[in-house]
Amino acid sequence: MRAAIVIAGLELRRRLRDRSMLLQGIVAPLVMAGIIGFAFGGGFSFSATIGIVDADGSGLSQSIVDGMTAPDATAGSPITFVAVEAGDDGRGGAGAVERGEVDAAIVLPAGFGDAVGGGGAAPPLGVVYDASKQTTAEVASSIARRMAAQVHASQMAVAATIAAAGAPPTAAELDATLAAVADLAVPLAVEQIEAGEPYSPAAYFGPAMAMVFLFFTIGAGARSLLAERKLGTLPRVRAAPVTDASILVGKTSAVVLLGLASLVIVWLVTTLVFGADWGQPAAVLAVIVGVVVAIAGVSILVTGAARTDAQADGLTAMVAFGLALLGGNFVQPGAMPDAMERLALFTPNGLALRAFTQIGAADAGVAEVAPTVAALVVFGLAVGAVGVVLVGKKVAA
């Protein structure tokens, strides 16, 4: 045990003198978290400006445009409706979307009012959107479907009026019916309500980026065995009264401590500098320990599977970025498809990110994240044990 402690201390001193460790384990994740956090502003939110294009010019379509673009129509909503001239470029609002004047546009087509009044099939509403703004596109399409439902209700109301009168209505009666239908309330407003305190982007992307670089930080320490064997220093260490188990325990302990220090420093800096609230400290620390053990296990396994240190570097990069993409380290919470959200829970980083989100956004405590921490530790010990056996064979060779 004493030999393992001495080896761990030597490894730690070597790594702390290495500037690349500081850049890789602390500076890089902080810079990445800051850039991505600033890109999302003060939090994860949604807002959009949707244009309403009246290509029909009827009284009904104009009343819809007036009602939706009224100043108090969307008060308190993240969505703002603005009127867009149909003939500004002859393209039904596409030009306004391309110029960035609106995020999407809903087009009331020609013949819209006549179809509602005459009971015929109404032409479909158009939705123009920027392909890079899929969330806005979905919102605009949903609103258009609501409007189409109201058109159908309007036609039913007109048909019911005609049936009740027993005779074709006069123009005045038809206009009055259409006006009454146009005044029906349609649930177009979107209200944003936050449960609890706002969740800072830095509180999510801080650990997310730290975990990505943690693969390289821990992997570099684990791969030092391969480098020392190649340089001939490992045989000299083994010539001393030191067992192979002590060497492995010492090296592994050093890289785990480095990983813990890296994540803790990122936690402290994002809290003090960016004002990010990761949540209850005890729960955060528990998840940090769990994810460091898990990533250490993966890194040791990768090192054990590699034949050379160069091959280990390549495998580490592939595994790190592969798991980061699957686990959602580069996207905001809830932005992944449902299938990917479920798949992320089978990765150690994805499981840890969900726990960090629960702590920071839902004020979860140690009891709530304990199953996740246990799963991370068990996973890390299992894959790490396999990795230690493989690395041990390299040490003994």
VEXMILUM-722763 format. One line per field, with one value per residue (C-alpha): residue in one letter; x, y, z. Coordinates in pm, whole numbers. Each point is the difference from the previous one (the first is absolute). Example, Ala and Ser with C-alpha at 12.3 -4.5 7.8 and 13.67 -1.06 7.14 Angstrom:
BEGIN
type: c(a/s);
X: c(1230/137);
Y: c(-450/344);
Z: c(780/-66);
***
This chain:
BEGIN
type: c(m/r/a/a/i/v/i/a/g/l/e/l/r/r/r/l/r/d/r/s/m/l/l/q/g/i/v/a/p/l/v/m/a/g/i/i/g/f/a/f/g/g/g/f/s/f/s/a/t/i/g/i/v/d/a/d/g/s/g/l/s/q/s/i/v/d/g/m/t/a/p/d/a/t/a/g/s/p/i/t/f/v/a/v/e/a/g/d/d/g/r/g/g/a/g/a/v/e/r/g/e/v/d/a/a/i/v/l/p/a/g/f/g/d/a/v/g/g/g/g/a/a/p/p/l/g/v/v/y/d/a/s/k/q/t/t/a/e/v/a/s/s/i/a/r/r/m/a/a/q/v/h/a/s/q/m/a/v/a/a/t/i/a/a/a/g/a/p/p/t/a/a/e/l/d/a/t/l/a/a/v/a/d/l/a/v/p/l/a/v/e/q/i/e/a/g/e/p/y/s/p/a/a/y/f/g/p/a/m/a/m/v/f/l/f/f/t/i/g/a/g/a/r/s/l/l/a/e/r/k/l/g/t/l/p/r/v/r/a/a/p/v/t/d/a/s/i/l/v/g/k/t/s/a/v/v/l/l/g/l/a/s/l/v/i/v/w/l/v/t/t/l/v/f/g/a/d/w/g/q/p/a/a/v/l/a/v/i/v/g/v/v/v/a/i/a/g/v/s/i/l/v/t/g/a/a/r/t/d/a/q/a/d/g/l/t/a/m/v/a/f/g/l/a/l/l/g/g/n/f/v/q/p/g/a/m/p/d/a/m/e/r/l/a/l/f/t/p/n/g/l/a/l/r/a/f/t/q/i/g/a/a/d/a/g/v/a/e/v/a/p/t/v/a/a/l/v/v/f/g/l/a/v/g/a/v/g/v/v/l/v/g/k/k/v/a/a);
X: c(0/286/156/-332/-32/354/-63/-330/177/274/-255/-200/306/96/-347/-29/326/-136/-174/-195/-184/-109/-113/-172/-163/-91/46/-149/-328/-47/51/-233/-267/26/-29/-299/-158/26/-144/-316/-18/-144/-178/-188/-299/-198/-122/-108/-148/-255/-131/-363/-34/-344/3/-382/-94/-350/-170/38/374/59/-186/217/317/-121/-94/328/223/-182/241/-170/-62/321/82/228/59/339/-172/-61/-220/62/-178/203/-107/-84/129/331/188/-273/116/-255/226/307/196/-75/121/317/77/-39/-291/-207/92/-292/-314/-356/-167/-378/-44/-215/-359/19/-296/-220/54/-105/-304/-103/47/246/338/233/347/276/177/366/289/336/293/375/133/252/-276/-188/-156/-152/-117/-183/-162/-113/-136/-190/-156/-94/-173/-195/-105/-108/-210/-167/-67/-177/-199/-91/-131/-208/-139/-95/-160/-194/-121/-126/-169/-169/-124/-151/105/323/115/23/340/-42/-88/296/240/-134/49/354/83/-133/199/315/-35/13/297/269/272/295/182/301/81/340/2/316/-21/256/301/132/261/323/161/339/-139/-71/287/258/-16/-83/323/202/-108/111/349/4/45/323/121/-49/103/333/79/-98/204/311/57/28/231/222/23/100/264/138/-82/-265/244/221/-300/-83/359/-66/-192/-330/-273/-188/-317/154/96/-351/-169/229/-43/-376/-41/193/-214/-322/112/88/-346/-167/207/-82/-377/2/199/-238/-289/153/99/-337/-173/216/66/-310/-241/-113/-189/70/-230/51/377/-20/-199/229/309/-154/-69/351/152/-225/71/376/7/-204/215/319/-120/-69/335/193/-186/87/365/3/-152/253/330/193/-35/-80/-278/-127/-18/-211/-231/-41/-103/-245/-157/-8/-174/-220/-134/-29/-219/-213/-24/-106/304/-21/-374/-228/-232/-308/132/73/-261/-177/192/332/-110/-59/325/193/-92/211/314/178/19/-367/-106/212/-136/-355/97/168/-314/-223/217/27/-348/-216/194/60/199/236/-285/-147/331/133/-119/174/322/-10/-50/294/230/-96/46/338/129/-117/155/299/69/17/226/232/43/88/237/152/97/179/181/108/113);
Y: c(0/239/-64/74/329/102/-84/192/303/-9/-30/292/223/-89/79/327/120/-81/308/-211/-159/342/103/-329/-60/351/280/-176/-112/343/177/-240/28/379/23/-232/156/351/-129/-99/328/1/-333/-246/184/42/307/55/260/-151/195/-18/40/98/-118/-11/358/-92/147/-329/-34/363/-42/-301/195/296/-221/-196/306/214/131/-192/-320/-171/191/-208/-254/-80/18/327/26/267/77/-66/141/-276/195/121/-246/-211/-301/-20/90/-202/319/127/-330/2/358/-89/237/-289/-350/-159/106/-129/75/48/-104/162/-126/-54/225/-117/-364/59/199/-233/-325/-138/-158/267/20/-116/253/48/-10/148/-53/6/-357/74/89/-326/88/318/-198/-247/281/182/-323/-72/348/-46/-327/180/262/-269/-154/339/27/-334/123/315/-206/-210/316/141/-329/-11/358/-85/-315/181/281/-243/234/147/282/354/162/191/-319/-185/283/6/-376/16/290/-192/-308/207/125/-355/-45/-227/-124/150/149/-183/67/-82/-96/-96/-253/110/217/46/-260/166/-131/4/-242/-246/58/33/-369/-99/145/-110/-359/11/116/-233/-291/157/105/-344/-177/187/-120/-357/2/110/-368/-72/296/-106/-352/137/232/-271/167/-254/-292/208/68/-371/-78/167/-187/111/-236/41/45/297/161/-41/119/302/105/-55/192/294/30/-33/279/215/-61/93/317/96/-28/166/297/39/-12/271/229/-20/70/297/153/-88/-4/-353/-191/-372/-81/-166/-37/-348/-135/171/-145/-347/12/136/-298/-241/138/24/-368/-91/199/-125/-355/67/175/-286/-252/197/14/-372/-77/214/-143/327/343/153/-254/78/371/-74/-237/248/279/-229/-126/346/178/-300/-16/381/2/-289/140/352/192/246/72/171/-210/-129/84/-362/-229/-237/-302/176/115/-363/-113/269/-172/-298/216/100/366/10/-158/248/297/-102/-13/342/140/-149/157/343/34/-213/47/-375/-116/-287/-246/76/-40/-290/-268/185/35/-370/-95/219/-145/-360/61/168/-276/-273/137/130/-349/-137/289/-57/-365/101/274/-237/-237/287/92/-359/-47);
Z: c(0/85/-340/-172/188/-95/-367/7/152/-262/-280/137/22/-356/-130/192/-150/-344/-143/-247/293/126/-348/-69/336/112/-253/-305/164/157/-334/-183/271/-6/-379/-19/309/-146/-327/185/192/347/-29/-212/-141/-320/-184/-358/-232/-236/-297/-114/-378/-133/-360/-3/80/120/301/188/-67/92/328/83/-74/206/292/7/-38/257/269/282/-199/113/317/220/-277/-159/-341/-183/-310/-263/-326/-316/-335/-246/-296/144/-219/-153/198/279/291/-106/-57/350/148/-210/97/367/57/136/116/-184/-187/-21/-334/-30/-367/-266/16/372/89/-289/94/358/-101/-281/189/-256/61/134/-158/234/218/-86/245/-103/233/28/-26/276/250/39/335/-145/-303/224/198/-317/-147/321/-7/-366/86/274/-250/-245/275/51/-373/15/302/-196/-289/236/159/-340/-101/327/-54/-349/124/289/-224/-246/-279/-134/231/-120/-48/326/192/-149/87/356/35/-135/230/300/-95/-50/357/139/230/-139/239/-185/297/140/361/145/367/187/280/255/-67/-357/-94/-111/-321/177/261/-281/-243/281/98/-359/-139/303/-59/-364/93/299/-240/-123/346/154/-318/-6/350/-77/-322/189/73/-371/-48/292/-133/-339/152/227/333/96/21/234/226/4/96/335/273/-154/-115/-327/205/182/-330/-140/320/27/-363/9/326/-143/-314/202/232/-302/-142/327/27/-359/46/342/-132/-295/247/220/-288/-179/332/99/-345/-203/293/-87/267/-36/291/338/56/154/-293/-253/168/4/-375/-65/181/-187/-347/63/101/-310/-242/167/-56/-367/-48/164/-216/-313/108/67/-339/-190/-111/-14/159/-341/-51/351/-87/-307/184/286/-239/-180/323/162/-285/-83/355/13/-312/124/353/-101/121/-290/0/248/219/-179/-349/-96/-161/238/-129/55/347/96/-161/192/327/-103/-4/322/-100/-105/328/195/-198/84/367/-18/-167/268/270/-161/-152/230/328/36/298/74/47/-342/-188/210/-249/-284/201/90/-365/-106/266/-77/-373/53/230/-238/-318/194/140/-353/-98/297/-99/-355/115/256/-277/-172/322/57/-362);
***
